Amino acid sequence: MKKPGCNKCAETTVQGRAYIDENTGLLCVSLEEKYDKPEGLKVLVPFVCTNCGTTEWKTIDSLEDEK
């Protein structure tokens, strides 16, 4: 959900990679445009606005990514 007052979400959103931090056990996100995704699976990927921090989660099919 877009935060009120941010009009840059469409242009400043970056794909991220979600992972569990081994030290804290917290769900974290690193901002990475491209990374290897598991083959043949649908992957839940965070898209983060670098202006306001709004995060939108999308499911990406790695097989469709290759087409």
Number of C-alpha atoms within 10 A of each C-alpha: 7 15 12 7 7 13 12 13 19 10 10 14 20 17 21 20 19 15 12 11 11 8 6 8 9 10 10 12 18 13 15 12 10 9 9 7 16 11 11 10 12 15 15 13 18 21 23 21 21 15 13 17 15 16 21 14 13 13 11 14 16 16 13 9 8 7 5
